[in-house]
Amino acid sequence: METHGRPCASGVDACSRDDRKPTPHPASAFHPWPASAPAFFCVACESPQTVKFPVETPSAWIWSWLLPLACHIPGQYGRIHGHTDRPQGIAVLSLLAFVSLFCSAFIALTLHELAHAITGHLAGLNIRRIRIGTEPILLRFRAFHTDIQIGLLPTGGGVDLYRPLRPSRRRRLAFVAAGPLMDMVWFCILIWLMTQSHENETANAVLMPALVVQICMLISSLYPCHAHFYGERLPSDMLHFYRILREKDDPAEFYLKAYFVRLAGYHKDDLSSLIPSRGSERVAHIYLERMLDKKIDRRAHVEALLREIGLGLSPLEEVAIIDGLITDAIRHPPTQYESELDALSARAITLYPDLKTLKGSRAAVLARAGRHQEALELLEQAEYERVFDRSLNTAFRALALFHAGRQEDARAALDQSVRILREDEPNWRHGQDILQIVGQQIGYWPDFADDPPEPEQGTESSA
């Protein structure tokens, strides 16, 4: 969201930080978008806004009867075919069936999740994470901008999407339907293999448990229900498919407008010509995740944004990210990204040399690096139309003056910054946080005792 010309690094509108004027979050207007599907309950979510529940594995009841059933099938098969005099052979078949049960569950989960992921990728959706199996986690890595996680127990999986910023109803329907379709295809293949090897007892010991697993997969995918999985309550594939069909408006249009509002502070022209890329969806998700979860790791948030710079984003989007990172660094000193911010702030001015607000951000980075003379020169060139930005510009000047050894001038500049900020009541608390950080760095605490004047209330004329 736009922070009156200077978006907050965390993506939160400055007004929303004011307890007296809460700003509703965009996601609150829509249901979360769970999109993928129980494959032994495979579930996923396009939104970080999920309802948290105690972690429980919904497929535990399936395994409670699958294990004895899978081990019982080979024994019954041996008795039917007169192999009761070969107890060792029956034990081997039972062990083989148990191994098949475990492996076939992993195979079914992998096929199901890959069907979701590949279809989503071909449909232009942005895959955030693929999970196969549950804890304990055996392997976790990142490939193709996607986090991949493999667990030890084949009791569930999921595919997470970044929120689409473009119209996506048909694409999301194809994404959700891909998993159950793959389950049906794999089920038909197993039936065909059973018919081709019905006289081979070893093959039957392997295929029968796989068939039982696949039946459970089909039931969990096609039955419209909710599942408690990965600590979240999410719908099955079929239930989510129905929800998408019943949607009157595509939520992507709303989130695209919200994303454009965030960029509007850096561009005065119409943003309708800007075509969001997959990188745009990832960036929008990163900001949205920070808005929804205040406890999110700040370092991970910053690293995620740094990864996106230079990966197909438009110059406007890069400038918005860089300016937000600089503001975040000022609010949370010290930071280990000083060298990156120096190069990035210079890059931002190169991309938009006419945007004078960026010169104030660049000056703040230079002042923190001790290059106070360059910072003061840039601050002379910086211009701001909004009161909030003028206040920050004056605070950055105070920081540069302090590093130049002019302590009295720095204190006077910071006091002036506070006086300017008092004129901007909506951004008072957000700006106060930043000015306090600057005050700590220069060893001076301005007077914040008096609240800013409340806006005058209009009087109704008497009849």
N, C-alpha and C positions, 0 to 999 in steps of 0.2 A: 504494500500500500504506500501511497505517497505521503511523505512526512513534511508537507508544506515546503517542497523544494528539495529536501534532503532526506531521502528514505532512510529509515533506521536500519542498521546492519542486520538486525535479526528479522527484518521483514515485517515488523509490527508498526502499524500506524502510530505516530506519536500521540494522536488523540486517544487511541485505545489504551495507552498507558495511564491516562488520567482516570482515576476511579470515579470522578464525577461525571465523566462523559464516556461511558464505555461504547466501543465500536463493535457491533456484532461481527463475528467471524464469517467469512464467505461460506465456509463449509457447513455452517449451521443451517443453511437454507435447504440443504439436501441430505438425503440419507448417505451414509458411507457407501462406497462402491465395491463391495466384495466381488471379485471377479475371478474366478477360477473355480476349483471345485473339489468337493470331497472325493478324493480317490482314497478310499479308506479313511476317510474324510480328508480330501485334498481341498484346502481352502486358501483363499488369498484375498487381498484387499487393495483397491486402487487408492485408498485414502489412508493417511496415517491416523485419522480420527476413528478409532475403534473402541468398543466397549470392553473394558478389561474384566476378566473373571479369573478365579483361581484356575491354575493350569490343570487340565485333566485330559486324558487321551480317550476320545470317544470310541476308538476302535478296540479298546481293551476287551470289551464284551465279545467282539468278533473273535479275537484270538483265544478267548477262554473256551470256545467250542471248536474253533478251527484246529487247534493243536491235537486234541484227542481224536477228532474226526479224521484228520489227515493221517494220523498214525494207525487208526482203526481200519481204514479202507484197504491197505495192502493185506492185513490179516484176513479180512473177509474175502478178499479176492483169492487168497491162497486156499481157504477152506472150500470155496465154491469150486475151485479147479482141482481139488484133491491134493493139496500140498501140505496137509496138516502134519504129515510125517517129516517135514523139513522145517523144524522150528528155526534153524539158523538162517535159512533162506527168507523166512517171514520176517525175522529180525532185521535182516539187511534191507528188505523192501520197506519196512517201517522207517528205518533210518534214512533211506533214500527219499521217502515221502516227506519226512520232516525237513530235510535239506531243501527239497523242491518247494515246500511251502514257504520257507524263508526267502529263497532266491526268486521265486515267481512273484512274490509280493513286491520285491524291489524292482523286478522287471516291469510289472504292471504299473507301479508308481512312476517309474522313469518314463515309460511310454506315454502315460497320461500327461505328465507335466511337460514333456517335450512337445507334445501335440499343442498344448496351450501356448507354450513359449514360441514355437516356430510359427504357428498361425498368427499370434499377436504381432510378431516381428514382420511377417509378410503383409499384415494389414496396416502396418505403419504405427502400431502402438509401441510404447516405450517400456521395456521389461526392466523392472527394478531388481527383483530377487527371485531366485528359484530355490525351493527347499524340497529335498527328497529325504524322507526319513525324519525321525525325531531324536531327541537327546538320548544319550550323549553324542555330541557332534564329532565326527571323525575327520572331516575335511571342510575347509572354508576357503574360498578363493574368489577372485574377481576377474571376469573376462567379458569383453564386449560391453563395457559399462554396466554389467550385471553382476550382482553378488550371488554366488552359488554356494549352497550349504548342503552337505550330505551327512545324515545322521546314522546311528547304528541300527535303530529299530525301524522296520518298514511299516510303521503304523500310520503314516500320513505324509502329506506333502502339500505344496502350494506354490503358486506363482503370483507375485505382486507386481502391479502396474503403477507407473507414475500416472498422475491424473492427466488425461488428455486435455490439450488446450484447443483442439480442433473438433468439429462435429464428428462423432464417433459411434453413433448408435449401431450401424451395421457392422462396424469393425469390432465393437465389443460383443455383439451377438455371436459373430464368428469365433472370437476368442473363447467365449464361454462354452460354445457348443463343441469345440475341437476335442476336449477331453473325453466326454461321453462317446463321441463318434469313434475315437481311438479305442475306447473300451469295447465297443461293439465289434470293431474290426478284429481286435485281438481275441475276443471271445469266439468269433467265427473261425479264426485260424486254429485255435485250440480244439474246437469241435472237429474240424477237418483232420487234424493230426490224430485225434482219438479214433476216428473211423479208419484211418490208414494203418494204425498199429494196435488194433484191439486185441490181437493174439499175443502181443509181446508184453509179458508181465512187467518187465523192467520199465518199458516206456509208459505203461499204465500207472505204475507207481510214481512216475514223475509228472504225468499229465493230469491225473485226477486231482491232486492238491492244487495244481495250477488252475484247473477249471473251477474248483470251489472258490479260490481267491478271486477269480475274475467275476464270478457271479456276485460276490460281495461288493466288488468294485462297481459293477453295474447298478446294484441296488443303491449304494451310497451316492452315486452320481445322478441317478434318475429320480430318486425320491425327494420331493420338495420338503426340505427341513432345514433346521439350523444345527450347527455343530460347534461344540466348545473345543477350540483347537488353537495351539500355540498361545494359550492364554486369552483367546478372543472368541467371541460368539459371532460366527459367520454363516451365511447361507450356503446351501449346496448349489451345484451347477444349475440344476433345473429351477430351483427357487429364484436364483439370481437371473436366469434367462427370462422368467416370467416378469420379474421386476423391470428389466430393461424394456420389455415389450409394452409395459403399462406406463412408462415414462411419457409425459406430455411434452416436456421440453428437454433438450439435451443439456445436461449440466456443464458440458464443455464450454458452451457459449458464455456462461456466467463466469467461469474461472478465467477465460481469456480476457474478459473485460476487467476483472480484478487485477490480472497481470499487467494489462496496459495502463491501469491507474498507477501502478508502481513505477512504470517507465515514464509516465507523463511529466514528471518533474525534471527530466533531462531532455525533453523534446517538446517544442511548442506546436509542431505540425500534427496533422492527423496521423494516428498510428495504425489505421485500418489497413494500410499497405504492408505492414510488417507481418510476415508469415512466420509463425512460431515453428521452430525446429524441435527435434527430439531433445536437444540440449536445453531448449526453453522449458520443456516439460520437467526436466530434471531440476532445473534451477527453481522453477515455481514450486516444485514439491519440497525442495530444501527449505525455502522460506516458510512455506505453509507448515512444515513439520516443526520448525522452530516456534511458530506462533502457537501451535497446539500443545506443545510439550515444553514447558519452561525448564524442565530438568535435563533437557537434551545436552549432551556433551558439546560444549562450545568449540573445543578443538576439532572434533569431528565435523562440526558444522562449517568451520572455516576451511578445513582441508577439502571438504566436498565442493565448496565454491571455487577454491583455487584450481581444482582439477578441471572444472568446466571452462575456465578461461582459455580461449584459443582452440576450443573443440567445436567449431561451427556456429558459435553464437554471433549475432549481429553486433556491430560496433556499439550500438545503443545499449544492448544488454550487457556487454562487457563493462562499459562505463558505469552503469548502475551497480554492478557487482563490486567493482573496484572502489567506488565511493562509499558503498556500504561497509566494505571491509576496513576502510580507513576510519570511518566513524566508530566501528566496533573496536578497533585497536586503541583509539583514544579513550574509550569508555572502560577498557580492560587492560591497562598497562601493567607490567611490561609484556611484550609479545615476542615470540620467536620468529615472527614473519616480517621483521623490519626491512630486511634486504629485499624481500619480495614486494613489499609495499612501495619501496622506493622506485623499483623498476615499473611496477604496475601504475603508480600515479603518473609517472612520466609518459607511459603508454596512453593513459586516459587523455592527457592533454594533447598528445599527438593525434588521437582519433577525433577529438572534438576541440580544436584549438580556440574556437569562438565561444565555447561555453565557459564563461568566466567563473562560474561557481566552482568548477573543478580546480581552479588555481588556489582557492582557499584550502581545499583538501590537500593538494600537493604541498602547500606551504606548511600545513600541520605536520606532514611527514618529514619535511626538511628541518623544521624546528626541533622535532624529537631526535633527529640525527645530529643536531648541533650545527647545522648549516643555517644559522639564524639570519645572516645577511640576505641570502637568496630567498629565505622565507618572507622577510619583510618586503622585499621587492615584489614578490608575487602577490602578497596581500594588498599592496597598493593597486594592483591591477584587477583584483577580484571585485565583482559587483554582485549585489543581491537585491532582488526586489522584495523579498519577504523578510519580515521582522526576525523570524527565527534564524534564518541564514545570516543576517547581519550580526546577530548576537554571537553566533558561533565564530564568525569571521573575526570579531573583536577579541574573543577568547583565544583564538589561534594567534592573534597579534600579541596578546599578553604572554603566551608561551614563548614566542620568538624573542620578545624583548627580554624575558627572564634569561634565556640562554645567551643573549648578547651582553648580559651583565647589568642590565638596566632594571633593577628590581622595583624601584619606585614607579617607573613608567608601566611596568608589567602589572602592578597592583591597581594602578589607576585604570588601565585598560580592562582588567577583569571586573572592576566595579562598574565600569561603563557597560560591559557586556550584560551584567545583571540588570541594570536599569533598562536596557533595550529589551531584554527578555520579558520584563514585567508587562510590556505592551502586548505580548502574545499569550493571553491566558490559556488557550487550548494546549499549547506546547510547553507550559510552564514546568511541569514536573519532569518531562523528558529532557528539556534543556538544562534544568537544574542538576540532573545527574551528571551531564557532561561537564558543566562548569565546575562542579565540585571536584571532578577528576583533575581538571586543569589546575584548580586551586591547590590540590595536594601536590602536584608536580612542581609548582612554583613556591610552595610553602606559605600560602596565603588563603584564608578562608573568608570569602565575601559574606556580607550580611544577607541571609535569606529569611530573616525573621518575619518580614511582612509578606503576606500573600499578595499576589497581583490583584489589581482592581477587577471586580466582577463587572461583566458587561452590563451596560445600563438597560433596564427593562422598560419597554415602551408602555406608555399609559394609554388606557382605552378612553376615547372621547365619550363624554356623556351625551345622551340624546337630548 
